[in-house]
């Protein structure tokens, strides 16, 4: 004989409404009017239409507008902007630079929030008419660039306060280079012995 708990449990579940799933029709008329493999009817009509000379004349007049004032810096400008930044003594200038505030930056770290990361900053903000040219470009620690935003009235002292400070030893720099490039290169002014 069942206990009262078991019978209550069965009754409880038996009284709940049953769920029914909609039945999908089957057969040749049951599929959608078009599938991924076949184009929609409007596209099929376009494929079968004949393009006339007047249609071609319309397309010939169309011009693709190019943005003469892009928001981001072109690749060549970024390269030149890196070159104009201050060099770090004893380090390969293709890999290490200083921003105008004195922060050390590593070339492979772009756009991240770390203390060695950098952005290519518009000196005069793009939103205030600044162009994406070499004259308006500076390499700036990413954290400082984000806190600067589009303000032009912020002082250098205030930007220095907003810098992410980190002390990086020569050994730390060597390890970063080794992990990013697979080797370590020092600049010509690194001191030490020179073999002749």
C-alpha positions in Angstrom: 0.0 0.0 0.0 1.3 3.5 -0.8 2.0 6.1 1.8 0.0 9.3 1.8 3.1 11.3 0.8 3.5 9.3 -2.4 -0.1 9.6 -3.4 0.0 13.4 -2.7 3.1 13.7 -4.8 1.5 11.9 -7.7 -1.7 13.9 -7.4 0.2 17.1 -7.3 2.0 16.4 -10.6 -1.0 14.8 -12.2 -3.0 18.1 -11.7 -0.4 20.2 -13.5 -1.2 21.1 -17.1 0.5 19.1 -19.7 2.7 20.9 -22.2 2.3 20.3 -25.9 4.8 21.1 -28.5 3.6 22.5 -31.8 3.6 19.9 -34.5 5.7 20.7 -37.5 4.0 19.9 -40.7 5.9 17.6 -43.0 5.7 17.2 -46.7 6.7 19.2 -49.8 4.6 22.3 -48.9 5.9 22.4 -45.3 9.2 24.1 -45.9 9.7 27.8 -45.9 9.4 29.7 -49.2 13.2 29.8 -49.4 16.1 28.4 -47.5 19.8 29.2 -47.0 20.7 27.3 -50.1 18.2 28.9 -52.4 18.0 32.7 -52.6 14.8 34.6 -51.7 12.4 35.1 -54.6 13.3 38.8 -54.9 17.0 38.0 -55.3 16.1 35.3 -57.9 14.2 37.9 -59.9 17.1 40.3 -59.8 19.4 37.6 -61.0 17.2 36.9 -64.0 16.8 40.6 -65.0 18.8 42.1 -67.9 20.9 45.1 -67.1 20.4 47.8 -69.8 22.7 50.6 -70.9 20.7 53.2 -69.0 21.3 51.1 -65.8 25.0 51.0 -66.5 25.1 54.8 -67.0 23.5 55.3 -63.6 26.2 53.1 -62.0 29.0 54.9 -63.8 27.9 58.2 -62.3 28.1 56.8 -58.8 31.2 57.6 -56.7 32.3 56.0 -53.6 32.9 58.7 -51.1 36.1 58.5 -49.1 36.6 60.0 -45.7 39.4 62.5 -46.2 39.5 63.0 -42.4 39.6 59.6 -40.7 39.3 59.4 -37.0 42.1 56.9 -36.5 45.6 57.6 -37.6 46.8 55.9 -40.8 49.5 53.2 -40.3 52.3 55.5 -41.8 51.4 58.3 -39.4 51.6 55.9 -36.4 55.0 54.8 -37.5 56.3 58.4 -37.8 54.6 59.3 -34.5 56.5 56.5 -32.8 59.7 57.7 -34.3 59.3 61.3 -33.0 58.7 60.1 -29.4 61.7 60.4 -27.0 64.0 57.4 -27.0 64.8 55.4 -23.9 68.5 55.3 -23.2 70.1 51.9 -23.6 67.0 50.4 -25.3 66.1 49.6 -28.9 64.1 52.7 -30.1 61.9 50.4 -32.3 60.6 48.8 -29.1 60.8 51.3 -26.3 59.9 55.1 -26.2 58.8 57.7 -23.7 55.7 59.8 -23.9 55.7 63.6 -23.4 55.1 63.0 -19.6 58.2 60.7 -19.2 56.3 57.4 -19.1 58.1 54.4 -20.6 56.1 52.7 -23.3 56.5 49.3 -25.0 55.6 49.2 -28.7 53.8 45.9 -28.6 51.4 47.0 -25.9 48.8 49.2 -27.6 45.4 50.2 -26.2 45.6 48.2 -23.0 45.3 49.8 -19.6 48.7 48.8 -18.2 51.5 51.2 -17.3 53.6 50.3 -20.4 50.7 50.5 -22.8 50.2 53.4 -25.2 47.7 55.0 -27.6 48.2 57.3 -30.5 46.6 60.5 -29.2 45.2 63.5 -31.0 46.8 66.5 -29.4 43.9 68.6 -30.5 41.0 66.2 -30.1 39.3 64.8 -33.2 35.9 65.9 -31.8 37.2 69.5 -31.7 38.5 69.6 -35.2 41.8 67.9 -34.8 43.1 66.0 -37.8 44.7 62.6 -37.9 48.0 63.9 -39.1 51.6 63.6 -37.8 51.6 67.2 -36.4 48.5 66.3 -34.3 49.8 62.9 -33.1 51.6 62.0 -29.9 52.4 58.6 -28.3 50.8 58.8 -24.9 50.3 56.3 -22.1 46.9 54.7 -22.7 45.6 55.4 -19.1 46.5 59.1 -19.5 44.9 59.3 -22.9 41.7 57.9 -21.6 41.6 60.3 -18.7 42.4 63.2 -20.9 39.4 62.5 -23.1 38.7 65.4 -25.5 39.8 68.2 -23.1 42.4 70.7 -24.2 42.5 72.7 -21.0 44.2 70.0 -18.9 47.7 70.8 -17.6 50.8 68.6 -18.0 51.0 68.4 -14.2 47.4 67.1 -14.0 48.2 64.5 -16.7 51.3 63.4 -14.8 49.1 62.8 -11.8 46.9 60.6 -13.9 49.8 58.5 -15.2 50.0 54.8 -14.2 53.3 54.7 -12.5 55.4 51.6 -12.6 59.1 51.0 -12.0 60.5 48.8 -14.7 64.0 47.4 -14.4 66.3 46.6 -17.2 65.7 42.9 -16.5 61.9 43.4 -16.7 62.4 45.1 -20.1 64.5 42.2 -21.2 61.9 39.7 -20.2 59.1 41.6 -22.0 61.2 41.8 -25.2 62.1 38.2 -25.0 58.4 37.2 -24.6 57.2 39.6 -27.3 59.9 39.4 -29.9 61.9 36.2 -29.0 65.1 38.2 -28.5 66.6 41.2 -26.6 68.1 44.1 -28.5 69.8 47.0 -26.7 70.3 50.4 -28.2 73.7 51.7 -29.3 74.0 53.9 -26.2 73.5 51.0 -23.8 76.9 51.4 -22.2 78.9 48.3 -21.3 81.7 46.8 -23.4 82.0 47.1 -27.1 84.0 44.4 -28.8 86.1 45.6 -31.6 
